[in-house]
């Protein structure tokens, strides 16, 4: 029990350190500057960097203007995404051949980014890094594994994503401009929809869906690769709601009939107990499951549910009507 308590305290310290750093910053001016320069060209990056940052007093506001501009003015390119995914599968047993191909393809991709403002994850991260460099802000492109409904669900396959680490006030923060900018539908259509939850995201939450090739960029150094793959699926809405699922720790759970499961999560903003629900999906029908013993204190929320029926249960945690975590619970005979 003492070990669990210490672990919870450690997570709280990470969260508090991150969330409190910029609580006093109003990003309205930075966002307005990004919007005023919405039609700016990429032909002159130094000029764009100057327009976005010169009138802002702090590093974090400068970075906010850069990040917001990139997310709202660069469009995800399904064709590039599909080309890279296809070649990654084709050369999955020859990593050197894929790297050589990818290096050549990146040159084409960057030309398309500059001319058409269309790209994929590496292009988003590259553009942010360039604009940061021109603005005197230290940043890095992070390559690794993104875990979603479509990839790296049961095991880590190939690295499939890139994102950003930025150094602000001598401290590193994590962002994902690609996922902030919108999302793909059926790998053929990009829908622009800004999600600010990926801006300076909490390391513990970020690590639920991002695992870097270089572990130093986890920032949450308590996570091991096996736990990343085994954990529940989280979504863009999880970042919008600022919810960190804590338990169960695994997505796939096997229990006996009438077993009680404890659910717990950390909420980084105030939510009412009445806006928390547990649902089961079956044949596209949604059934609300009974939850009880709800406890809420200092952002930590706990509740229980007893699984009384055998079978495989596709269970989702919802906050304010948004699904924020998914579990698959196999209930066997008691």
C-alpha positions as CSV (number, residue, x, y, z in Angstrom):
1,X,0.0,0.0,0.0
2,X,2.8,2.4,0.9
3,X,4.5,1.7,-2.5
4,X,1.3,2.5,-4.3
5,X,0.9,5.7,-2.4
6,X,4.4,6.8,-3.2
7,X,3.8,6.1,-6.8
8,X,0.6,8.2,-6.8
9,X,2.5,11.1,-5.1
10,X,5.3,10.8,-7.7
11,X,2.7,11.1,-10.5
12,X,1.0,14.1,-8.8
13,X,4.4,15.8,-8.6
14,X,5.0,15.4,-12.3
15,X,1.5,16.7,-13.1
16,X,1.7,19.7,-10.8
17,X,5.2,20.7,-12.0
18,X,3.9,20.7,-15.6
19,X,0.5,22.3,-15.2
20,X,1.6,25.1,-12.9
21,X,4.5,26.3,-15.0
22,X,2.4,28.5,-17.3
23,X,-0.8,29.0,-15.4
24,X,-0.4,32.7,-15.4
25,X,0.2,33.0,-19.1
26,X,-2.6,34.3,-21.3
27,X,-2.1,32.8,-24.8
28,X,-4.8,35.0,-26.4
29,X,-2.3,37.4,-28.0
30,X,-0.1,34.6,-29.3
31,X,-3.2,32.9,-30.8
32,X,-4.4,36.2,-32.4
33,X,-1.0,36.8,-34.0
34,X,-1.1,33.3,-35.4
35,X,-4.5,33.9,-36.8
36,X,-3.6,37.3,-38.3
37,X,-0.8,35.6,-40.2
38,X,-2.9,32.7,-41.4
39,X,-2.2,33.4,-45.1
40,X,1.6,33.7,-44.8
41,X,3.8,31.8,-47.2
42,X,6.4,29.3,-46.3
43,X,8.8,30.7,-49.0
44,X,10.5,32.9,-46.4
45,X,10.7,31.1,-43.0
46,X,12.8,33.8,-41.3
47,X,10.2,36.4,-42.1
48,X,7.4,34.1,-40.9
49,X,9.2,33.4,-37.7
50,X,9.7,37.1,-37.1
51,X,6.0,37.9,-37.8
52,X,4.9,35.2,-35.4
53,X,7.2,35.9,-32.4
54,X,8.7,39.4,-32.5
55,X,5.9,41.1,-30.6
56,X,5.6,38.4,-27.9
57,X,7.6,38.8,-24.6
58,X,8.1,35.2,-23.4
59,X,9.5,32.0,-24.9
60,X,6.4,30.1,-24.2
61,X,4.2,32.7,-26.0
62,X,6.5,32.7,-29.0
63,X,6.3,28.9,-29.1
64,X,2.6,29.0,-28.8
65,X,2.3,31.3,-31.8
66,X,4.5,29.0,-33.9
67,X,2.7,25.9,-32.8
68,X,-0.8,27.3,-33.3
69,X,0.1,28.7,-36.7
70,X,1.6,25.3,-37.9
71,X,-1.4,23.3,-36.6
72,X,-4.0,25.6,-38.2
73,X,-2.2,26.3,-41.5
74,X,-0.6,22.9,-42.5
75,X,-2.9,20.2,-43.8
76,X,-2.3,16.5,-43.2
77,X,-1.6,14.6,-46.4
78,X,-3.2,11.1,-46.6
79,X,-1.3,10.2,-49.8
80,X,2.1,10.7,-48.1
81,X,0.9,8.8,-45.0
82,X,-0.2,5.9,-47.1
83,X,2.9,5.9,-49.2
84,X,5.2,5.7,-46.2
85,X,3.0,3.1,-44.5
86,X,3.0,0.9,-47.6
87,X,6.8,1.1,-48.0
88,X,7.3,0.5,-44.3
89,X,5.4,-2.8,-44.6
90,X,7.2,-3.7,-47.8
91,X,10.6,-3.2,-46.3
92,X,9.8,-4.3,-42.7
93,X,12.6,-6.8,-42.8
94,X,15.2,-4.4,-44.2
95,X,15.5,-1.4,-42.0
96,X,18.5,0.0,-43.9
97,X,16.7,-0.1,-47.2
98,X,13.7,1.7,-45.6
99,X,15.9,4.4,-44.1
100,X,17.6,5.0,-47.5
101,X,14.2,5.2,-49.2
102,X,12.8,7.4,-46.5
103,X,15.7,9.9,-46.6
104,X,15.0,10.4,-50.4
105,X,11.2,10.6,-49.8
106,X,11.6,13.2,-47.1
107,X,13.2,15.6,-49.6
108,X,10.1,15.3,-51.9
109,X,7.8,15.7,-48.8
110,X,9.5,18.9,-47.7
111,X,9.2,20.4,-51.1
112,X,5.5,19.6,-51.1
113,X,5.2,21.1,-47.6
114,X,6.8,24.4,-48.7
115,X,4.8,24.7,-51.9
116,X,1.4,23.3,-50.9
117,X,1.4,23.4,-47.0
118,X,0.6,19.7,-47.0
119,X,2.6,17.1,-45.1
120,X,2.6,14.2,-42.6
121,X,4.0,14.0,-39.1
122,X,7.7,14.5,-39.9
123,X,6.9,17.6,-41.8
124,X,4.9,19.1,-39.0
125,X,7.8,18.4,-36.6
126,X,10.4,19.7,-39.1
127,X,8.6,23.0,-39.7
128,X,8.2,23.6,-35.9
129,X,11.9,22.9,-35.4
130,X,12.9,25.3,-38.2
131,X,10.6,28.2,-36.9
132,X,11.8,27.6,-33.4
133,X,15.5,27.7,-34.5
134,X,14.9,31.0,-36.3
135,X,13.2,32.3,-33.1
136,X,16.0,31.3,-30.7
137,X,14.0,28.4,-29.2
138,X,15.5,25.0,-28.7
139,X,13.5,22.1,-29.9
140,X,14.0,18.5,-31.2
141,X,12.2,16.2,-33.5
142,X,11.2,13.0,-31.7
143,X,10.7,9.7,-33.6
144,X,8.9,6.8,-32.1
145,X,5.7,4.8,-31.9
146,X,2.2,6.3,-31.8
147,X,-0.4,3.9,-30.3
148,X,-3.9,4.3,-31.7
149,X,-6.9,2.2,-32.7
150,X,-5.1,1.4,-35.9
151,X,-1.5,0.9,-34.9
152,X,0.7,-0.6,-32.2
153,X,-2.3,-1.9,-30.2
154,X,-1.0,-5.3,-29.2
155,X,2.7,-4.9,-29.8
156,X,5.2,-2.3,-31.0
157,X,5.6,-2.8,-34.8
158,X,7.5,-0.2,-36.7
159,X,8.2,3.4,-35.6
160,X,5.3,5.3,-37.2
161,X,5.3,8.8,-35.9
162,X,7.2,12.0,-35.1
163,X,6.5,14.8,-32.6
164,X,8.2,17.7,-30.8
165,X,10.2,18.3,-27.7
166,X,10.7,22.0,-26.8
167,X,12.9,23.6,-24.2
168,X,11.2,26.4,-22.4
169,X,12.8,28.1,-19.4
170,X,15.4,25.2,-19.2
171,X,12.8,22.5,-19.1
172,X,11.6,20.1,-21.8
173,X,8.0,19.8,-22.8
174,X,6.2,17.5,-25.3
175,X,3.8,18.4,-28.2
176,X,2.3,16.7,-31.1
177,X,1.4,19.2,-33.9
178,X,0.2,16.4,-36.2
179,X,-2.5,15.2,-33.9
180,X,-3.3,18.8,-32.8
181,X,-4.1,19.8,-36.4
182,X,-6.8,17.2,-37.1
183,X,-7.3,13.5,-37.9
184,X,-7.5,11.0,-40.8
185,X,-10.7,9.2,-41.8
186,X,-10.1,5.8,-43.4
187,X,-6.6,6.9,-44.4
188,X,-8.1,8.9,-47.3
189,X,-9.5,12.1,-45.9
190,X,-7.9,14.6,-43.5
191,X,-10.3,16.6,-41.2
192,X,-8.9,19.8,-39.8
193,X,-9.9,20.1,-36.2
194,X,-7.6,21.8,-33.7
195,X,-6.9,19.9,-30.5
196,X,-5.1,22.0,-28.0
197,X,-4.7,19.0,-25.6
198,X,-1.4,18.0,-27.3
199,X,0.2,21.4,-26.6
200,X,2.7,21.0,-23.7
201,X,0.9,17.8,-22.7
202,X,1.5,16.2,-19.4
203,X,4.3,13.6,-19.7
204,X,2.3,10.9,-18.0
205,X,-0.6,11.4,-20.3
206,X,1.5,11.9,-23.4
207,X,3.2,8.5,-22.7
208,X,-0.2,6.8,-23.0
209,X,0.0,7.1,-26.8
210,X,3.6,8.1,-27.6
211,X,6.7,6.0,-27.1
212,X,10.0,7.5,-28.3
213,X,12.9,5.6,-29.8
214,X,15.1,7.4,-27.3
215,X,13.7,6.7,-23.9
216,X,15.1,10.0,-22.5
217,X,12.2,11.7,-24.4
218,X,9.5,9.9,-22.4
219,X,10.0,12.5,-19.6
220,X,7.9,10.0,-17.5
221,X,10.8,7.6,-16.9
222,X,8.6,5.2,-14.8
223,X,7.1,3.8,-18.0
224,X,8.5,0.6,-19.6
225,X,7.8,-0.5,-23.1
226,X,5.7,-3.5,-22.0
227,X,3.4,-1.3,-19.9
228,X,2.9,1.1,-22.9
229,X,1.6,-1.6,-25.2
230,X,-0.5,-3.3,-22.4
231,X,-2.2,-0.1,-21.3
232,X,-5.7,1.1,-22.2
233,X,-6.2,2.9,-25.5
234,X,-6.6,6.7,-25.1
235,X,-7.9,9.2,-27.7
236,X,-7.7,12.8,-28.7
237,X,-10.7,13.5,-26.4
238,X,-8.5,12.2,-23.5
239,X,-6.1,15.1,-24.1
240,X,-9.0,17.6,-24.5
241,X,-10.5,16.5,-21.2
242,X,-7.0,16.2,-19.6
243,X,-7.7,12.8,-18.1
244,X,-5.0,10.3,-17.1
245,X,-6.4,6.8,-16.7
246,X,-4.5,5.2,-13.8
247,X,-6.2,1.8,-13.3
248,X,-6.8,-0.8,-14.5
249,X,-3.3,-0.6,-15.9
250,X,-4.0,-3.1,-18.8
251,X,-6.4,-2.8,-21.7
252,X,-7.0,-6.6,-21.9
253,X,-8.3,-8.0,-18.6
254,X,-9.5,-11.5,-17.8
255,X,-11.7,-12.0,-14.7
256,X,-14.2,-14.4,-13.2
257,X,-18.0,-13.7,-13.1
258,X,-19.1,-11.3,-10.3
259,X,-15.6,-9.8,-10.0
260,X,-15.4,-6.2,-9.0
261,X,-13.0,-3.9,-10.8
262,X,-11.6,-0.7,-9.4
263,X,-11.3,2.2,-11.9
264,X,-9.2,5.3,-11.1
265,X,-8.1,8.3,-13.0
266,X,-6.5,11.7,-12.5
267,X,-8.4,14.7,-13.8
268,X,-6.3,17.8,-14.5
269,X,-9.4,20.0,-14.4
270,X,-12.6,20.0,-12.3
271,X,-15.3,17.6,-13.4
272,X,-18.5,16.5,-11.7
273,X,-19.1,12.9,-10.7
274,X,-22.4,13.0,-12.7
275,X,-20.3,13.5,-15.9
276,X,-18.4,10.3,-15.4
277,X,-19.8,7.1,-16.9
278,X,-18.8,3.6,-17.9
279,X,-20.4,2.1,-21.0
280,X,-20.4,-1.1,-22.9
281,X,-20.7,-1.2,-26.7
282,X,-22.3,-4.1,-28.4
283,X,-23.4,-4.1,-32.1
284,X,-23.1,-0.3,-32.0
285,X,-25.5,-0.2,-29.1
286,X,-24.4,1.7,-26.0
287,X,-25.3,0.4,-22.5
288,X,-24.5,2.4,-19.4
289,X,-23.0,0.3,-16.7
290,X,-23.6,0.8,-13.0
291,X,-20.8,2.4,-11.1
292,X,-20.6,2.9,-7.4
293,X,-18.4,3.8,-4.5
294,X,-17.4,7.0,-6.4
295,X,-14.7,9.0,-4.6
296,X,-13.2,12.2,-5.7
297,X,-10.4,14.1,-4.0
298,X,-7.7,16.5,-5.2
299,X,-8.4,15.5,-8.8
300,X,-8.2,11.7,-8.2
301,X,-11.4,9.9,-9.0
302,X,-12.2,6.3,-8.1
303,X,-15.2,4.1,-8.7
304,X,-16.1,0.4,-9.0
305,X,-18.2,-1.9,-11.3
306,X,-19.1,-5.5,-10.8
307,X,-19.1,-7.7,-13.9
308,X,-22.0,-10.1,-13.4
309,X,-22.2,-11.6,-16.9
310,X,-19.9,-13.9,-18.8
311,X,-18.4,-12.9,-22.2
312,X,-16.1,-10.3,-23.7
313,X,-17.0,-6.8,-22.8
314,X,-15.9,-3.8,-24.8
315,X,-15.9,-1.2,-22.0
316,X,-15.2,2.5,-22.4
317,X,-14.7,5.3,-19.8
318,X,-16.6,8.5,-20.7
319,X,-16.1,12.0,-19.4
320,X,-18.7,14.6,-20.5
321,X,-19.8,12.3,-23.3
322,X,-16.3,11.8,-24.7
323,X,-14.7,8.3,-24.6
324,X,-11.3,8.7,-23.0
325,X,-10.2,5.1,-22.4
326,X,-11.0,1.7,-23.7
327,X,-10.7,-1.7,-22.0
328,X,-11.5,-5.3,-23.2
329,X,-12.7,-7.4,-20.3
330,X,-13.2,-11.1,-20.7
331,X,-15.5,-12.5,-18.0
332,X,-15.3,-16.2,-17.5
333,X,-17.4,-18.7,-15.4
334,X,-16.9,-18.2,-11.6
